[in-house]
Amino acid sequence: MAFESAASAVISEEERAKEIAQLKAGKTAQMANLIDETETFLAEEYVLPGGEAAEEEAGVEILSEQADEFTCASCFMVRHRTQLVREDNGQKFCSECEG
């Protein structure tokens, strides 16, 4: 059996440098084609936690205090009349703040 030796194919330093340069040039050209435009779009649309939210408006309807509700003078939460514990000089206090 005949074996070819890798040592038999001797390449000069100049040829080796040319081949390396060609490989590097080909590699960068191939890598330039690997950019995926959809990934770029997704990266721009992604919002990190704590980042600015998208340009959306919250649809919250704000109602005024109802007849069966009061605003606690301590925590400023709107509570149901059943949670009223104390009223002092027109100020009302809830069970959580007084308890």
Rosetta constraint file for C-alpha pairs under 8 A:
AtomPair CA 4 CA 8 HARMONIC 7.39 0.50
AtomPair CA 5 CA 9 HARMONIC 7.59 0.50
AtomPair CA 11 CA 15 HARMONIC 6.29 0.50
AtomPair CA 11 CA 16 HARMONIC 6.35 0.50
AtomPair CA 12 CA 16 HARMONIC 6.23 0.50
AtomPair CA 13 CA 17 HARMONIC 6.12 0.50
AtomPair CA 14 CA 18 HARMONIC 6.37 0.50
AtomPair CA 15 CA 19 HARMONIC 6.23 0.50
AtomPair CA 16 CA 20 HARMONIC 6.19 0.50
AtomPair CA 17 CA 21 HARMONIC 6.14 0.50
AtomPair CA 18 CA 22 HARMONIC 6.17 0.50
AtomPair CA 19 CA 23 HARMONIC 6.12 0.50
AtomPair CA 20 CA 24 HARMONIC 6.14 0.50
AtomPair CA 21 CA 25 HARMONIC 6.11 0.50
AtomPair CA 22 CA 26 HARMONIC 6.06 0.50
AtomPair CA 23 CA 27 HARMONIC 6.00 0.50
AtomPair CA 24 CA 28 HARMONIC 6.26 0.50
AtomPair CA 25 CA 29 HARMONIC 6.26 0.50
AtomPair CA 26 CA 30 HARMONIC 6.13 0.50
AtomPair CA 27 CA 31 HARMONIC 6.09 0.50
AtomPair CA 28 CA 32 HARMONIC 6.04 0.50
AtomPair CA 29 CA 33 HARMONIC 6.67 0.50
AtomPair CA 30 CA 34 HARMONIC 6.76 0.50
AtomPair CA 31 CA 35 HARMONIC 7.49 0.50
AtomPair CA 36 CA 40 HARMONIC 6.85 0.50
AtomPair CA 37 CA 41 HARMONIC 6.39 0.50
AtomPair CA 38 CA 42 HARMONIC 6.16 0.50
AtomPair CA 39 CA 43 HARMONIC 6.05 0.50
AtomPair CA 40 CA 44 HARMONIC 6.34 0.50
AtomPair CA 41 CA 45 HARMONIC 6.36 0.50
AtomPair CA 42 CA 46 HARMONIC 6.13 0.50
AtomPair CA 47 CA 51 HARMONIC 5.94 0.50
AtomPair CA 47 CA 52 HARMONIC 6.94 0.50
AtomPair CA 47 CA 53 HARMONIC 6.86 0.50
AtomPair CA 47 CA 54 HARMONIC 7.98 0.50
AtomPair CA 65 CA 69 HARMONIC 6.17 0.50
AtomPair CA 65 CA 70 HARMONIC 6.98 0.50
AtomPair CA 65 CA 78 HARMONIC 7.38 0.50
AtomPair CA 66 CA 70 HARMONIC 7.86 0.50
AtomPair CA 68 CA 80 HARMONIC 6.05 0.50
AtomPair CA 68 CA 81 HARMONIC 5.52 0.50
AtomPair CA 69 CA 78 HARMONIC 6.50 0.50
AtomPair CA 69 CA 79 HARMONIC 5.47 0.50
AtomPair CA 69 CA 80 HARMONIC 4.46 0.50
AtomPair CA 69 CA 81 HARMONIC 5.21 0.50
AtomPair CA 70 CA 78 HARMONIC 5.58 0.50
AtomPair CA 70 CA 79 HARMONIC 5.47 0.50
AtomPair CA 70 CA 80 HARMONIC 6.41 0.50
AtomPair CA 70 CA 81 HARMONIC 6.38 0.50
AtomPair CA 70 CA 84 HARMONIC 7.84 0.50
AtomPair CA 70 CA 92 HARMONIC 7.23 0.50
AtomPair CA 71 CA 76 HARMONIC 5.62 0.50
AtomPair CA 71 CA 77 HARMONIC 5.54 0.50
AtomPair CA 71 CA 78 HARMONIC 4.37 0.50
AtomPair CA 71 CA 79 HARMONIC 6.10 0.50
AtomPair CA 71 CA 92 HARMONIC 6.91 0.50
AtomPair CA 71 CA 93 HARMONIC 7.87 0.50
AtomPair CA 72 CA 76 HARMONIC 4.78 0.50
AtomPair CA 72 CA 77 HARMONIC 5.58 0.50
AtomPair CA 72 CA 78 HARMONIC 6.45 0.50
AtomPair CA 72 CA 79 HARMONIC 7.05 0.50
AtomPair CA 72 CA 91 HARMONIC 7.49 0.50
AtomPair CA 72 CA 92 HARMONIC 5.38 0.50
AtomPair CA 72 CA 93 HARMONIC 4.78 0.50
AtomPair CA 72 CA 94 HARMONIC 5.71 0.50
AtomPair CA 73 CA 91 HARMONIC 5.77 0.50
AtomPair CA 73 CA 92 HARMONIC 5.71 0.50
AtomPair CA 73 CA 93 HARMONIC 5.77 0.50
AtomPair CA 74 CA 93 HARMONIC 6.48 0.50
AtomPair CA 74 CA 97 HARMONIC 6.69 0.50
AtomPair CA 75 CA 97 HARMONIC 7.10 0.50
AtomPair CA 79 CA 83 HARMONIC 6.46 0.50
AtomPair CA 79 CA 84 HARMONIC 7.76 0.50
AtomPair CA 79 CA 94 HARMONIC 7.21 0.50
AtomPair CA 80 CA 84 HARMONIC 7.38 0.50
AtomPair CA 83 CA 94 HARMONIC 5.31 0.50
AtomPair CA 83 CA 95 HARMONIC 5.39 0.50
AtomPair CA 84 CA 92 HARMONIC 6.86 0.50
AtomPair CA 84 CA 93 HARMONIC 6.01 0.50
AtomPair CA 84 CA 94 HARMONIC 4.76 0.50
AtomPair CA 84 CA 95 HARMONIC 6.21 0.50
AtomPair CA 85 CA 92 HARMONIC 7.72 0.50
AtomPair CA 85 CA 93 HARMONIC 5.96 0.50
AtomPair CA 85 CA 94 HARMONIC 5.46 0.50
AtomPair CA 85 CA 95 HARMONIC 5.39 0.50
AtomPair CA 85 CA 98 HARMONIC 7.16 0.50
AtomPair CA 86 CA 92 HARMONIC 5.91 0.50
AtomPair CA 86 CA 93 HARMONIC 5.28 0.50
AtomPair CA 86 CA 94 HARMONIC 7.13 0.50
AtomPair CA 86 CA 98 HARMONIC 7.91 0.50
AtomPair CA 87 CA 91 HARMONIC 5.47 0.50
AtomPair CA 87 CA 92 HARMONIC 4.39 0.50
AtomPair CA 87 CA 93 HARMONIC 6.24 0.50
AtomPair CA 88 CA 92 HARMONIC 6.48 0.50
AtomPair CA 93 CA 97 HARMONIC 6.70 0.50
AtomPair CA 93 CA 98 HARMONIC 6.75 0.50
AtomPair CA 94 CA 98 HARMONIC 6.31 0.50
AtomPair CA 95 CA 99 HARMONIC 5.44 0.50
